[in-house]
Structure formats: C-alpha cells, structure tokens
Amino acid sequence: MPISTAPYKRTYKHVKSRGREATITCGICGRGVPRYKTFALTKGFRITDPSILQQVNRRFIHMLSRRIRLCPSCARFQGIVQPGKSVRKKHMGFR
C-alpha cells in the first residue's frame, strides 16, 4: 500500500503568499477592501487639440491619467460591473 497523502492540496488563490492580504482604500468612498476584490479604473483625459500637443512636453502626457481602485459596491453604482446573475434575476422578476 502506498503512503496516503492529505485529501486536499492547499492553494492560495488570491495572492502568491500566505497570510493577510493587502487592503486598498476605494478611490470613491474610502473603504478598505482586499486588493483581489477591487476593480481597476483609469481616469484622465486625452488631449486632441494639435496646437496644445505641440506646447506640452511629451514626457508629461502620461501624468494626465491615473489608475484608481474601486470597491465592489462603488463599481456597481458607477456602472463598471454588472451585479451577479442571481442578483439580476431577483431584481428583474425571474424565478
């Protein structure tokens, strides 16, 4: 008989290391949320006027956009993500 092993394999799905996961503050409401639950959103604007583009240094154009992270409730409210299937069915009247 072979030596038995544990009936499961321990995996860490959210992060590569063990222990407590890093928390990030939501960019809108300020709530502390684990990083794996957040949604990334890039905010900024694009310069389309050619005369302004000549005056602005190309090195500083990437500074006009920033990446913020949103908690699930703010992402739903902003329309970035849809609610889950079970929630959608409940609110739309399906059974």
C-alpha positions in Angstrom: 0.0 0.0 0.0 1.3 3.5 -0.8 1.6 6.1 1.8 -1.5 8.2 2.0 -1.4 11.9 1.4 -3.7 14.7 2.6 -7.1 14.6 0.9 -6.7 18.1 -0.4 -4.0 20.4 -1.8 -3.6 23.8 -0.1 -3.7 26.6 -2.6 -3.6 30.3 -2.2 -5.8 31.6 -5.0 -6.0 35.4 -4.3 -2.3 36.1 -3.6 1.0 34.4 -4.0 1.9 34.4 -0.3 0.3 33.2 2.8 -1.2 35.4 5.5 -3.3 38.6 5.4 -3.9 40.1 2.0 -3.1 43.7 1.3 -6.0 46.2 1.7 -6.5 49.1 -0.6 -8.7 52.1 0.0 -11.5 52.7 -2.5 -10.9 55.7 -4.7 -14.5 56.9 -4.3 -15.8 56.0 -0.8 -12.5 55.4 1.0 -13.5 52.0 2.3 -10.7 49.5 3.0 -11.1 46.5 0.7 -8.8 43.5 0.0 -6.9 44.0 -3.3 -8.4 41.0 -5.1 -11.9 42.3 -4.6 -11.2 45.7 -6.2 -11.8 46.9 -9.8 -9.2 49.0 -11.5 -10.4 52.1 -13.4 -8.2 54.5 -15.4 -9.3 58.1 -15.0 -8.0 61.0 -17.0 -8.4 62.8 -20.3 -6.8 62.8 -23.7 -5.5 65.9 -25.4 -6.8 66.0 -29.0 -6.0 69.6 -30.0 -2.8 69.6 -32.0 -1.8 73.1 -31.0 -1.9 72.2 -27.3 0.1 69.0 -28.0 2.9 71.0 -29.5 3.1 73.1 -26.4 3.0 70.3 -23.9 6.1 68.2 -23.4 5.5 64.5 -24.4 7.1 63.2 -21.2 4.3 64.7 -19.1 1.3 63.4 -21.1 1.3 60.1 -19.2 0.8 62.0 -16.0 -2.7 63.2 -17.1 -4.2 59.8 -16.4 -4.3 57.9 -13.1 -5.4 54.5 -12.0 -7.9 54.2 -9.1 -9.3 51.1 -7.5 -12.9 50.8 -6.6 -14.7 48.6 -4.1 -17.5 46.3 -5.5 -20.4 48.5 -4.3 -18.9 51.6 -5.9 -18.1 49.7 -9.1 -21.7 48.6 -9.3 -23.0 52.1 -8.7 -20.7 53.6 -11.3 -21.8 51.0 -13.9 -18.4 49.5 -14.3 -19.5 46.0 -13.4 -22.9 44.3 -13.5 -24.4 42.6 -10.4 -24.1 38.8 -10.3 -26.6 36.5 -12.1 -28.5 35.6 -9.0 -29.0 39.2 -8.0 -30.0 40.2 -11.6 -32.7 37.5 -11.7 -34.1 38.5 -8.3 -34.5 42.2 -9.3 -35.8 41.5 -12.8 -38.6 39.3 -11.5 -37.4 36.0 -12.9 -37.7 32.8 -10.9 
